[in-house]
Each structure stands twice: as structure tokens, then as C-alpha cells.
Amino acid sequence: MPAYADHDHENDVIYFGRTNYRNAMRKFGIRTDDRRRHVYVIGKTGMGKTTLLENMILSDIYLGHGCAYVDPHGDTAEKLIDYIPEWRLEDVVYLNPADLDYPVGFNILESVDSSKRHVVASGLMGVFKKIWPDVWSARMEHILNNCILTLLENPGNSLLGVNRILVDKDFRRKMIAGVQDPVVKAFWITEFEQWDPKFQREAIAPIQNKVGQFLSTALVRNIVAQQKSTIYAREIMDQNKIFIVNLSKGRIGEDAMALLGGMLTTQMQLAAMERVDVPEVERSDFYLFIDEFQNFATESFANILSEARKYRLALIMAHQYIDQLDEKVRSAVFGNVGTIITFRVGSPDAIFLETEFTPRFTQEDLVNLAKFQIYLRLMINGVASDPFSALTLPPIAQRTNSTQDVIQSSRALYARPREVVERAILAWSEMGGESAGLEDTFKKIDEEKKDRKKARRPQFEYNCTRCNTLINLPVELDRSRPIYCEECIKIIREERKKPKYESKSSDKRDSFVPKQETLPTITEGQIMAHEIKQEVGLSALIGSKHLEDQKKQPPTSVISNPQPPLIPKNSIPSTIDINTPPVVSQIISPKSNETVENEASSVEKKRRRRRRKKTNQTIDSGSVNSSENRPLPPVSSSPNLGSNNNEGEKIFPW
């Protein structure tokens, strides 16, 4: 170890540029005390900002300072670990989330002092609001803030508990039992638990969505969900270690990069504030380099700029243009930063920065700077100098090929195997993979779903019509109609199944035999009616008196309607089996024995009606044709067809 590694750092100077002083190019740098007032670097991409930061942090590494470098691109981080001197290999803490086989443990909720819990909650809230500025509502912030404060009061939790405390009722009540803060406890008992289940689901769904995006990937979960951290910011700062963070957004994603970077920045702030228990003269300086710091510049970042100096935490920040910063952070930067370094910038930034470099440099000067050329206002012994121009130094360190040594050393000291980490996370979530345990878990989930489904249905109270028992039903029924309970419904159904024919006495009920149905029979009248319809015709249906009159008349030479022979009564059976072949027995279905008489009488009435009508027509025609009104001769019931009477011819057309 070099002798200067253990010296007094108060008079150290970090060289980073050359300037023309009295017609000679001379190197210059910044002292330790002036660095405590922070350094701000701005400029377009490719102008030399990263090289400036590399030279400064490598100078700190070789001088034995404690420092950290947060790289959102990953290139500088991979370059730095290849320039580590041998005597500082064990001081390097290399955090690379892309190293899935050996994740580093970083639990921001672990062992936080009660006086700093609100700082952690505020820092995490700032990170989430920074990532999703347009979707974060006041209600979401209120719920998440109480979730974080509750988990902070119960040791052994991590960010994995945020979603669990919202959906797992048993876990939530267990956490509430350990809360001492009356305001936080009142939120869960008198507010959250009183919400309607549907309203609860709507309120927590956005939080589950946002937090779940990070924790659903093993890359981030295996780092932030470990109960026991393997890296401690306070230890890194007090022991002057080298903390290199590779947050390559191309490997882990932009959101994961912003989350981890914001959490690390918040943790650094907490670690610096915890040094209040150490006298100021005994606090070692620690330098935090943040490239593209707009990705991590939350509202709590402004507090670091204003308070970190007294805790010996110095910031060196670099980014590309001012509009990347929020107004609050922008005001904090230009209100607290001691040294401002600018490379070539755009016109909007030149207008803003002109107030810092006037009257020496104008807007035109700021937008026309060459590569590696800078304008700066340097803090010298606590006083800001006049603006001057300079050139940044080329890379000053030599490659030591220490990459593999740094990775192996950091894995051995600050990482755990992936299998061990995932097994511990499963054990914490109480889902270790045993089949019996999973069956009980799924059974419990199904029961809760049924309970929630019943709770969503409206319940109406009714009294059973039969037994007057109070019953609850999910539908609204007509109360004027009978309503039965389940027991009464079973009884009524059993009663309806009993036979209809029951005697009052038990003996008759036992001896009751159902009546046997007999085959239908066909009567004599039904047969005659069918035969008359099919064979005889309307003239054969005249009554018996008319038949006798027909027999008394003398036979004529012309027979128009011969009468069919009558069927002897004795030759027709009284009943006919329906199974016999005759067609008559299969077709006829009259209902009465008087069918023949009824039909005959109706036919007789029709014939009389026709006769009367024909007679009236004849009389009318005769009265019209005759010139005198004389009485007509009587009408014969049977006209004499052989008569030659002229008058008869006028009356009867035939």
C-alpha cells in the first residue's frame, strides 16, 4: 500500500483540467473542502463529460478516498473495474444486477432508525413518482406510504411485502399488530378495513401493478427482496470503500435502472445522515459520482444537496441539458452547487447559463465550445472564482486488468448464490413448494372467493310461509306469494310424491288397489251409424214412418233411389273386439246409442224444410203466370208421372 493512501485528505487536490495562466498551460484541480459544496457538469453528449468524471474518480481511488460511481450506461463502470490498483481490490463493492447467478442483497427497509423512516418512505415515493409522474394519484401515495411505514416497523421485511400486505389479510393483521405509530395503525383499522371490498381492489390495483412490474422479474427481486442486505451504505462510507454500480439500462431496463438508482441514492442520503452520531471532524469524506443524474433526481435529491455537505457527502453530477430536471431540483442544484462546469450546450441552456458566466462569456460562446473545452466557475477556498476557460485532461490512469479479480472478490464478499436467495424468498412468502401446503393455500383462496362472491350479492329477508323461519335470499321475491325455507321445500316435495287416492283409514289405504282400465267397446248403434254413413246415403236415414209410406206406394217403372236391405238386429253382436280385422270396429267412435235416431230426425227436418221451400216457390211462380187468382189444386205427396194434366205441368215442372 502506498504511503499516501493513509494520509490526511484535507489538503488533497483532484486535478481535472488545464488552463492558460500567464501565457502558460497549467494543470488545476479542486480541493477537498471545495468539493463538499458539490460539482455540477453539463454539456451535450460526446463533449467529454464522462472522461472528466473518470479522471476525477480514478484520482480518488488512487488517493484512497471513499467514492461511488452510479453508471446508467454500464460502459464506464466496466472500464473502472479494469483500472483498480491491486492494493484496493478488496475495497471494491461491485453491484451488477445483470449478474443473475450471484445477486447482491440490498434491502432498503432493513434496520432503519425510527427517526429516519419517513425519509425512506419519502425517498421511495419520490422514486415511484419520478418513474410514473402522470399516473400517481394522492390516494395511491397515501396507501403506499402507510404500507412502507408499516413494513419498516416490522423487522425482516422487504419491498416484496408491499403487495402482500395489500392482498393477504392474515399477513396484514400480523403487521398491524407490530405497529406502534398510532396514525399508521389508525389508517389500517379505521380506514382501510372499513372500505368496501370492491373499492379496496380498485384502490390497490395501481400499486400492485407498479410495484409488481419490478418484483416480477428475478433480476430486481433477488436484489431488493433479500431480508438481509449484503452491502451497507454506512459501512461503505465509513470504511472508504469503492462502490461501483453498473445500472446498464440496455441489460436491466430503464424502469429497473431508475428504481435501483433512486433507492441507492436515498440509501446514501440515509447513511450520511446517520453519521450525526460521529463528530464532524472525524467523518471521512465520501464522493458520489452520478452520470446522467436526471434519471435519479427526485424531489428528495434536493435535500441531499442542501444537507449532505455537513455529513461529508459530496456530489459530482453530470447530465446533458437543463430541461431534464424538475423545477424543484433545478432550483436546488443552482442554489447549492459551488462549482459549475459547462461543455458545449444548446441555445435554451445557453440562455439560462449566461447568467452564471456573464459578463465574461455570452450565449454565442457557450454554444460554440469545442470538444473537451469547458467554461467553469471554480470554488476556490470557499469562494466562487470568476468564469474562465479550460481544457479537460486526457485519461490519466493505466489499465491494471483487474476486472476478473474485482468480480471474484466482490462475489465472495458481497453476493450470495442465486439458489440460496430464491429459497429464502420462497420461505419468507410461506410458499415453499410442498404439495400439501399449496393445496391448503389454494383451498383457502377458493373459500375466500366464495365469501367475496356472496358478499357482493344483495340479501333480502323473508319469513317462511309454512314455519315462519327467517331466511335470506339473494333475489327479491313477491311477498304476496308463498315463500318457503329449504326444509319446508323438501317436505312439500315429499308430500307431492304421495298417491292422490288415499283413504282416511289406514286399513283402506293399505288395501287400496288402483282401478284397472278396460278396453273400449263399440255398440250396435255405432256400427249401424257408420254403415249408414258409408253405404246408404241421406235418403236412407228417414224415420220408420217414412219407410212404411214408401212400402205402401205401388212400384213404379223407374227406381231412382233403391233402398238397401236392412241388417237383422240379431246378426250384429252387442260388442266388437277392437283387435278383430273388420274395418268398421277400427274407425267408428260415436258416444251414444241414439246416434241413428238423432241423425234421422235431423235429416227429416231438412227434407221437410226443403219441401216447404219448394212448395212456396211453386206457389209464387203460379200466381205470377195466371191472370186470375184462383185456388190451386192440392199437391200430391207423390206426383203421378203418367198424367197429362196441363195444370199439373204448370205447378210441377216434371
PAGU-184142 format. One record per residue (C-alpha): residue in one letter; x, y, z. Coordinates in steps of 0.2 Angstrom, whole numbers. Example, Ala and Ser with C-alpha at 12.3 -4.5 7.8 and 13.67 -1.06 7.14 Angstrom:
<torkols>
["A" [62 -22 39]]
["S" [68 -5 36]]
</torkols>
This chain:
<torkols>
["M" [0 0 0]]
["P" [7 17 -5]]
["A" [11 29 9]]
["Y" [0 42 3]]
["A" [-15 31 5]]
["D" [-16 33 23]]
["H" [-13 52 24]]
["D" [-23 67 29]]
["H" [-35 70 14]]
["E" [-40 88 19]]
["N" [-27 96 8]]
["D" [-29 84 -7]]
["V" [-32 91 -24]]
["I" [-41 82 -38]]
["Y" [-34 88 -55]]
["F" [-45 88 -70]]
["G" [-40 102 -82]]
["R" [-28 114 -89]]
["T" [-29 132 -92]]
["N" [-19 146 -99]]
["Y" [-12 156 -84]]
["R" [1 169 -88]]
["N" [4 163 -105]]
["A" [7 145 -99]]
["M" [-4 130 -99]]
["R" [-5 124 -81]]
["K" [-15 110 -73]]
["F" [-28 114 -60]]
["G" [-40 105 -49]]
["I" [-51 107 -34]]
["R" [-48 105 -16]]
["T" [-57 93 -3]]
["D" [-66 107 6]]
["D" [-72 115 -10]]
["R" [-78 98 -16]]
["R" [-90 97 -1]]
["R" [-100 111 -10]]
["H" [-104 99 -24]]
["V" [-99 100 -43]]
["Y" [-111 101 -57]]
["V" [-107 97 -75]]
["I" [-117 100 -90]]
["G" [-115 98 -109]]
["K" [-120 89 -125]]
["T" [-117 71 -127]]
["G" [-99 67 -134]]
["M" [-91 83 -127]]
["G" [-80 74 -114]]
["K" [-91 74 -98]]
["T" [-88 55 -95]]
["T" [-69 57 -97]]
["L" [-69 71 -84]]
["L" [-79 60 -72]]
["E" [-67 45 -75]]
["N" [-51 56 -71]]
["M" [-59 63 -55]]
["I" [-65 46 -48]]
["L" [-48 37 -53]]
["S" [-39 51 -44]]
["D" [-50 47 -28]]
["I" [-47 29 -30]]
["Y" [-28 31 -30]]
["L" [-28 43 -16]]
["G" [-38 31 -5]]
["H" [-54 41 -4]]
["G" [-71 33 -2]]
["C" [-81 35 -18]]
["A" [-96 28 -28]]
["Y" [-100 29 -46]]
["V" [-118 26 -52]]
["D" [-117 22 -71]]
["P" [-134 21 -81]]
["H" [-125 15 -96]]
["G" [-113 2 -89]]
["D" [-98 6 -100]]
["T" [-89 17 -88]]
["A" [-92 5 -73]]
["E" [-84 -9 -83]]
["K" [-70 2 -88]]
["L" [-67 7 -70]]
["I" [-65 -10 -63]]
["D" [-51 -13 -75]]
["Y" [-41 1 -68]]
["I" [-42 -4 -49]]
["P" [-24 -4 -41]]
["E" [-20 -21 -33]]
["W" [-20 -14 -15]]
["R" [-38 -8 -17]]
["L" [-46 -24 -24]]
["E" [-54 -29 -8]]
["D" [-61 -12 -6]]
["V" [-72 -13 -22]]
["V" [-90 -17 -20]]
["Y" [-97 -20 -37]]
["L" [-116 -20 -40]]
["N" [-121 -28 -56]]
["P" [-139 -33 -57]]
["A" [-136 -42 -73]]
["D" [-125 -55 -64]]
["L" [-140 -66 -60]]
["D" [-130 -80 -53]]
["Y" [-123 -70 -39]]
["P" [-136 -56 -34]]
["V" [-131 -43 -21]]
["G" [-143 -41 -6]]
["F" [-149 -23 -5]]
["N" [-164 -21 7]]
["I" [-168 -3 9]]
["L" [-181 -7 23]]
["E" [-169 -16 34]]
["S" [-164 -9 51]]
["V" [-170 9 48]]
["D" [-170 20 63]]
["S" [-187 27 69]]
["S" [-182 45 66]]
["K" [-177 41 48]]
["R" [-192 30 42]]
["H" [-201 45 35]]
["V" [-185 49 24]]
["V" [-185 31 17]]
["A" [-204 32 14]]
["S" [-202 49 6]]
["G" [-187 43 -5]]
["L" [-197 28 -11]]
["M" [-212 38 -15]]
["G" [-201 50 -25]]
["V" [-193 36 -35]]
["F" [-211 30 -40]]
["K" [-217 47 -44]]
["K" [-201 50 -54]]
["I" [-204 34 -65]]
["W" [-223 37 -67]]
["P" [-226 56 -65]]
["D" [-243 56 -74]]
["V" [-252 41 -66]]
["W" [-248 43 -47]]
["S" [-263 49 -38]]
["A" [-264 56 -20]]
["R" [-274 40 -14]]
["M" [-260 29 -21]]
["E" [-247 39 -12]]
["H" [-257 38 4]]
["I" [-259 19 4]]
["L" [-241 16 -2]]
["N" [-234 27 11]]
["N" [-243 18 25]]
["C" [-238 1 18]]
["I" [-219 6 19]]
["L" [-221 14 36]]
["T" [-229 -2 42]]
["L" [-216 -14 35]]
["L" [-202 -3 42]]
["E" [-209 -5 60]]
["N" [-208 -24 57]]
["P" [-191 -31 55]]
["G" [-187 -44 42]]
["N" [-197 -37 28]]
["S" [-193 -30 11]]
["L" [-201 -22 -4]]
["L" [-209 -39 -8]]
["G" [-221 -36 7]]
["V" [-229 -21 -1]]
["N" [-240 -31 -12]]
["R" [-243 -45 1]]
["I" [-249 -33 14]]
["L" [-262 -26 2]]
["V" [-269 -43 -3]]
["D" [-265 -55 12]]
["K" [-277 -52 26]]
["D" [-268 -63 39]]
["F" [-251 -55 35]]
["R" [-258 -38 35]]
["R" [-266 -40 53]]
["K" [-249 -48 59]]
["M" [-240 -32 53]]
["I" [-253 -21 60]]
["A" [-251 -29 77]]
["G" [-232 -24 77]]
["V" [-236 -6 73]]
["Q" [-233 7 86]]
["D" [-236 23 76]]
["P" [-255 27 81]]
["V" [-258 36 64]]
["V" [-252 21 54]]
["K" [-262 9 64]]
["A" [-277 20 63]]
["F" [-276 20 44]]
["W" [-277 1 43]]
["I" [-291 -1 57]]
["T" [-302 14 54]]
["E" [-300 17 36]]
["F" [-293 3 25]]
["E" [-303 -11 34]]
["Q" [-319 -1 33]]
["W" [-318 1 14]]
["D" [-330 -9 3]]
["P" [-320 -24 -4]]
["K" [-323 -18 -22]]
["F" [-316 -1 -18]]
["Q" [-301 -9 -9]]
["R" [-297 -19 -25]]
["E" [-299 -3 -36]]
["A" [-288 7 -24]]
["I" [-274 -5 -23]]
["A" [-274 -12 -41]]
["P" [-262 3 -47]]
["I" [-250 0 -33]]
["Q" [-249 -19 -37]]
["N" [-247 -15 -55]]
["K" [-232 -3 -52]]
["V" [-223 -12 -39]]
["G" [-226 -29 -47]]
["Q" [-218 -23 -63]]
["F" [-201 -23 -53]]
["L" [-204 -38 -42]]
["S" [-210 -50 -55]]
["T" [-193 -51 -63]]
["A" [-179 -61 -54]]
["L" [-166 -48 -59]]
["V" [-173 -35 -47]]
["R" [-182 -46 -35]]
["N" [-167 -56 -30]]
["I" [-158 -40 -25]]
["V" [-171 -30 -16]]
["A" [-181 -44 -9]]
["Q" [-167 -51 2]]
["Q" [-171 -49 21]]
["K" [-153 -47 25]]
["S" [-143 -35 15]]
["T" [-125 -39 10]]
["I" [-120 -21 6]]
["Y" [-122 -6 19]]
["A" [-120 11 13]]
["R" [-115 17 30]]
["E" [-101 4 31]]
["I" [-95 9 13]]
["M" [-94 27 18]]
["D" [-86 25 35]]
["Q" [-73 12 28]]
["N" [-68 22 12]]
["K" [-74 9 0]]
["I" [-76 10 -19]]
["F" [-94 7 -23]]
["I" [-96 4 -42]]
["V" [-114 2 -48]]
["N" [-117 -4 -66]]
["L" [-135 0 -70]]
["S" [-135 -3 -89]]
["K" [-152 1 -95]]
["G" [-149 -10 -110]]
["R" [-147 -25 -99]]
["I" [-160 -22 -85]]
["G" [-172 -10 -92]]
["E" [-175 9 -90]]
["D" [-188 7 -76]]
["A" [-177 -5 -66]]
["M" [-162 6 -68]]
["A" [-172 21 -61]]
["L" [-179 11 -47]]
["L" [-162 4 -41]]
["G" [-153 21 -44]]
["G" [-166 30 -34]]
["M" [-165 18 -20]]
["L" [-146 18 -19]]
["T" [-146 37 -19]]
["T" [-159 38 -5]]
["Q" [-149 25 5]]
["M" [-133 36 3]]
["Q" [-143 50 10]]
["L" [-149 40 25]]
["A" [-131 34 28]]
["A" [-124 51 28]]
["M" [-137 57 40]]
["E" [-134 43 52]]
["R" [-116 50 54]]
["V" [-123 63 65]]
["D" [-118 52 79]]
["V" [-99 55 74]]
["P" [-91 71 77]]
["E" [-89 81 61]]
["V" [-70 82 61]]
["E" [-70 63 62]]
["R" [-82 60 47]]
["S" [-72 54 32]]
["D" [-77 62 15]]
["F" [-86 52 3]]
["Y" [-89 57 -15]]
["L" [-104 51 -25]]
["F" [-102 52 -44]]
["I" [-119 51 -54]]
["D" [-118 51 -73]]
["E" [-135 56 -81]]
["F" [-141 60 -64]]
["Q" [-158 66 -71]]
["N" [-164 48 -70]]
["F" [-162 48 -51]]
["A" [-165 67 -47]]
["T" [-181 65 -37]]
["E" [-188 78 -25]]
["S" [-178 71 -11]]
["F" [-162 74 -20]]
["A" [-164 92 -17]]
["N" [-162 88 2]]
["I" [-146 79 -1]]
["L" [-139 95 -10]]
["S" [-144 106 5]]
["E" [-139 94 19]]
["A" [-126 82 13]]
["R" [-112 94 15]]
["K" [-112 94 34]]
["Y" [-111 75 34]]
["R" [-96 75 22]]
["L" [-106 68 7]]
["A" [-100 77 -9]]
["L" [-110 75 -25]]
["I" [-102 76 -43]]
["M" [-117 77 -55]]
["A" [-117 76 -74]]
["H" [-131 77 -87]]
["Q" [-135 84 -105]]
["Y" [-147 98 -104]]
["I" [-157 108 -90]]
["D" [-175 103 -96]]
["Q" [-171 86 -90]]
["L" [-173 92 -72]]
["D" [-189 96 -62]]
["E" [-191 114 -57]]
["K" [-188 110 -38]]
["V" [-172 100 -42]]
["R" [-166 113 -54]]
["S" [-168 127 -41]]
["A" [-159 116 -28]]
["V" [-144 112 -40]]
["F" [-140 130 -45]]
["G" [-144 136 -27]]
["N" [-132 124 -18]]
["V" [-119 119 -31]]
["G" [-102 128 -28]]
["T" [-93 123 -45]]
["I" [-101 124 -62]]
["I" [-93 116 -77]]
["T" [-101 118 -94]]
["F" [-96 110 -111]]
["R" [-105 115 -127]]
["V" [-124 117 -124]]
["G" [-139 121 -134]]
["S" [-147 138 -136]]
["P" [-160 136 -122]]
["D" [-147 131 -110]]
["A" [-135 145 -116]]
["I" [-149 157 -112]]
["F" [-151 150 -94]]
["L" [-132 148 -91]]
["E" [-127 165 -97]]
["T" [-132 172 -80]]
["E" [-119 161 -72]]
["F" [-105 166 -84]]
["T" [-109 184 -88]]
["P" [-100 196 -92]]
["R" [-85 185 -97]]
["F" [-95 173 -108]]
["T" [-110 175 -119]]
["Q" [-123 164 -126]]
["E" [-113 163 -143]]
["D" [-98 157 -133]]
["L" [-107 143 -124]]
["V" [-115 136 -140]]
["N" [-98 136 -149]]
["L" [-86 127 -137]]
["A" [-75 114 -145]]
["K" [-74 96 -139]]
["F" [-65 94 -122]]
["Q" [-66 113 -120]]
["I" [-75 120 -104]]
["Y" [-81 136 -96]]
["L" [-81 135 -77]]
["R" [-84 144 -61]]
["L" [-72 135 -49]]
["M" [-74 136 -30]]
["I" [-58 141 -23]]
["N" [-56 141 -4]]
["G" [-74 143 -1]]
["V" [-76 157 -14]]
["A" [-83 156 -32]]
["S" [-70 162 -44]]
["D" [-73 172 -60]]
["P" [-78 162 -75]]
["F" [-63 156 -85]]
["S" [-60 143 -99]]
["A" [-50 127 -99]]
["L" [-47 110 -107]]
["T" [-50 94 -98]]
["L" [-36 82 -96]]
["P" [-35 66 -106]]
["P" [-36 49 -97]]
["I" [-23 49 -83]]
["A" [-24 31 -76]]
["Q" [-16 15 -83]]
["R" [-25 -1 -86]]
["T" [-22 -14 -72]]
["N" [-33 -29 -80]]
["S" [-41 -31 -63]]
["T" [-59 -35 -70]]
["Q" [-59 -53 -65]]
["D" [-51 -50 -49]]
["V" [-64 -37 -44]]
["I" [-78 -48 -49]]
["Q" [-72 -63 -40]]
["S" [-68 -53 -24]]
["S" [-85 -44 -24]]
["R" [-94 -60 -27]]
["A" [-85 -68 -12]]
["L" [-88 -54 0]]
["Y" [-105 -46 -5]]
["A" [-115 -58 -15]]
["R" [-124 -75 -12]]
["P" [-128 -89 -24]]
["R" [-145 -87 -33]]
["E" [-152 -104 -27]]
["V" [-149 -98 -9]]
["V" [-158 -82 -12]]
["E" [-173 -89 -21]]
["R" [-175 -102 -7]]
["A" [-175 -89 6]]
["I" [-188 -78 -3]]
["L" [-199 -93 -5]]
["A" [-198 -97 13]]
["W" [-202 -79 18]]
["S" [-218 -79 6]]
["E" [-224 -96 15]]
["M" [-225 -105 -1]]
["G" [-211 -117 0]]
["G" [-217 -128 -13]]
["E" [-224 -143 -3]]
["S" [-239 -150 -11]]
["A" [-250 -151 5]]
["G" [-246 -133 9]]
["L" [-251 -127 -8]]
["E" [-267 -137 -8]]
["D" [-272 -129 8]]
["T" [-267 -112 1]]
["F" [-277 -114 -14]]
["K" [-292 -121 -4]]
["K" [-291 -105 7]]
["I" [-291 -94 -9]]
["D" [-306 -103 -16]]
["E" [-316 -101 0]]
["E" [-311 -83 1]]
["K" [-318 -81 -17]]
["K" [-334 -89 -12]]
["D" [-336 -77 3]]
["R" [-332 -62 -8]]
["K" [-345 -68 -21]]
["K" [-358 -70 -8]]
["A" [-354 -53 0]]
["R" [-357 -45 -17]]
["R" [-374 -51 -18]]
["P" [-388 -41 -10]]
["Q" [-398 -51 3]]
["F" [-417 -50 6]]
["E" [-425 -56 22]]
["Y" [-441 -66 21]]
["N" [-452 -77 33]]
["C" [-456 -94 28]]
["T" [-474 -96 24]]
["R" [-475 -113 32]]
["C" [-464 -112 48]]
["N" [-461 -93 49]]
["T" [-442 -96 49]]
["L" [-432 -80 44]]
["I" [-422 -84 28]]
["N" [-410 -73 17]]
["L" [-411 -74 -1]]
["P" [-400 -65 -15]]
["V" [-416 -61 -25]]
["E" [-431 -50 -22]]
["L" [-447 -60 -22]]
["D" [-466 -56 -22]]
["R" [-471 -57 -4]]
["S" [-489 -60 -8]]
["R" [-485 -77 -14]]
["P" [-479 -92 -3]]
["I" [-460 -92 1]]
["Y" [-453 -107 9]]
["C" [-437 -112 18]]
["E" [-426 -126 12]]
["E" [-433 -138 25]]
["C" [-451 -134 20]]
["I" [-447 -136 2]]
["K" [-441 -154 5]]
["I" [-457 -158 15]]
["I" [-468 -151 2]]
["R" [-460 -161 -12]]
["E" [-461 -177 -2]]
["E" [-480 -174 0]]
["R" [-482 -171 -18]]
["K" [-474 -188 -22]]
["K" [-488 -197 -12]]
["P" [-503 -205 -22]]
["K" [-518 -195 -25]]
["Y" [-531 -209 -20]]
["E" [-529 -211 -1]]
["S" [-542 -217 11]]
["K" [-544 -209 28]]
["S" [-542 -226 37]]
["S" [-526 -234 37]]
["D" [-534 -251 33]]
["K" [-542 -245 17]]
["R" [-526 -236 12]]
["D" [-516 -252 14]]
["S" [-530 -262 4]]
["F" [-532 -249 -10]]
["V" [-529 -256 -27]]
["P" [-529 -244 -42]]
["K" [-543 -247 -55]]
["Q" [-539 -256 -70]]
["E" [-543 -249 -87]]
["T" [-553 -260 -99]]
["L" [-553 -260 -117]]
["P" [-565 -249 -126]]
["T" [-581 -257 -133]]
["I" [-592 -252 -149]]
["T" [-611 -253 -148]]
["E" [-623 -259 -161]]
["G" [-629 -241 -164]]
["Q" [-611 -236 -168]]
["I" [-610 -249 -181]]
["M" [-626 -245 -189]]
["A" [-622 -227 -190]]
["H" [-606 -230 -198]]
["E" [-613 -242 -211]]
["I" [-627 -229 -215]]
["K" [-615 -215 -217]]
["Q" [-604 -226 -229]]
["E" [-616 -236 -239]]
["V" [-634 -229 -238]]
["G" [-634 -210 -240]]
["L" [-645 -196 -234]]
["S" [-662 -204 -241]]
["A" [-659 -220 -231]]
["L" [-659 -211 -215]]
["I" [-678 -207 -215]]
["G" [-688 -212 -200]]
["S" [-698 -228 -198]]
["K" [-714 -220 -203]]
["H" [-707 -214 -219]]
["L" [-701 -231 -223]]
["E" [-719 -238 -221]]
["D" [-726 -225 -233]]
["Q" [-713 -230 -246]]
["K" [-719 -248 -244]]
["K" [-737 -244 -247]]
["Q" [-735 -235 -263]]
["P" [-736 -245 -279]]
["P" [-720 -249 -288]]
["T" [-715 -238 -302]]
["S" [-706 -242 -318]]
["V" [-692 -230 -313]]
["I" [-682 -233 -297]]
["S" [-671 -218 -293]]
["N" [-665 -222 -276]]
["P" [-666 -241 -271]]
["Q" [-666 -244 -253]]
["P" [-653 -256 -246]]
["P" [-658 -271 -236]]
["L" [-659 -269 -218]]
["I" [-647 -279 -207]]
["P" [-656 -291 -195]]
["K" [-654 -285 -177]]
["N" [-649 -302 -171]]
["S" [-635 -304 -183]]
["I" [-625 -289 -175]]
["P" [-615 -293 -160]]
["S" [-618 -281 -145]]
["T" [-599 -278 -143]]
["I" [-584 -279 -155]]
["D" [-567 -283 -151]]
["I" [-555 -269 -157]]
["N" [-542 -282 -161]]
["T" [-553 -290 -174]]
["P" [-549 -287 -193]]
["P" [-566 -278 -198]]
["V" [-563 -260 -203]]
["V" [-579 -254 -195]]
["S" [-573 -258 -177]]
["Q" [-557 -248 -180]]
["I" [-565 -232 -187]]
["I" [-581 -229 -178]]
["S" [-581 -219 -162]]
["P" [-599 -212 -158]]
["K" [-603 -209 -140]]
["S" [-622 -213 -139]]
["N" [-634 -227 -144]]
["E" [-646 -214 -151]]
["T" [-635 -209 -165]]
["V" [-646 -216 -178]]
["E" [-662 -208 -172]]
["N" [-654 -191 -170]]
["E" [-646 -191 -187]]
["A" [-663 -197 -195]]
["S" [-673 -184 -186]]
["S" [-661 -170 -192]]
["V" [-662 -177 -210]]
["E" [-681 -177 -209]]
["K" [-681 -159 -203]]
["K" [-670 -154 -218]]
["R" [-681 -163 -230]]
["R" [-697 -155 -223]]
["R" [-688 -138 -224]]
["R" [-684 -141 -242]]
["R" [-701 -147 -247]]
["R" [-709 -132 -239]]
["K" [-697 -120 -248]]
["K" [-700 -129 -265]]
["T" [-719 -128 -262]]
["N" [-718 -109 -258]]
["Q" [-708 -106 -274]]
["T" [-720 -116 -285]]
["I" [-735 -106 -277]]
["D" [-726 -89 -281]]
["S" [-722 -94 -299]]
["G" [-740 -100 -302]]
["S" [-748 -83 -295]]
["V" [-736 -73 -307]]
["N" [-741 -84 -323]]
["S" [-760 -84 -320]]
["S" [-771 -69 -324]]
["E" [-784 -74 -311]]
["N" [-782 -78 -293]]
["R" [-789 -95 -292]]
["P" [-786 -109 -279]]
["L" [-773 -121 -283]]
["P" [-776 -140 -283]]
["P" [-770 -149 -269]]
["V" [-752 -155 -270]]
["S" [-750 -174 -271]]
["S" [-737 -181 -260]]
["S" [-732 -192 -274]]
["P" [-734 -185 -291]]
["N" [-742 -195 -305]]
["L" [-729 -196 -318]]
["G" [-741 -204 -331]]
["S" [-754 -189 -330]]
["N" [-756 -177 -344]]
["N" [-765 -163 -334]]
["N" [-759 -146 -341]]
["E" [-762 -138 -324]]
["G" [-751 -150 -316]]
["E" [-737 -147 -328]]
["K" [-738 -128 -323]]
["I" [-736 -132 -305]]
["F" [-724 -146 -305]]
["P" [-710 -144 -318]]
["W" [-708 -163 -320]]
</torkols>
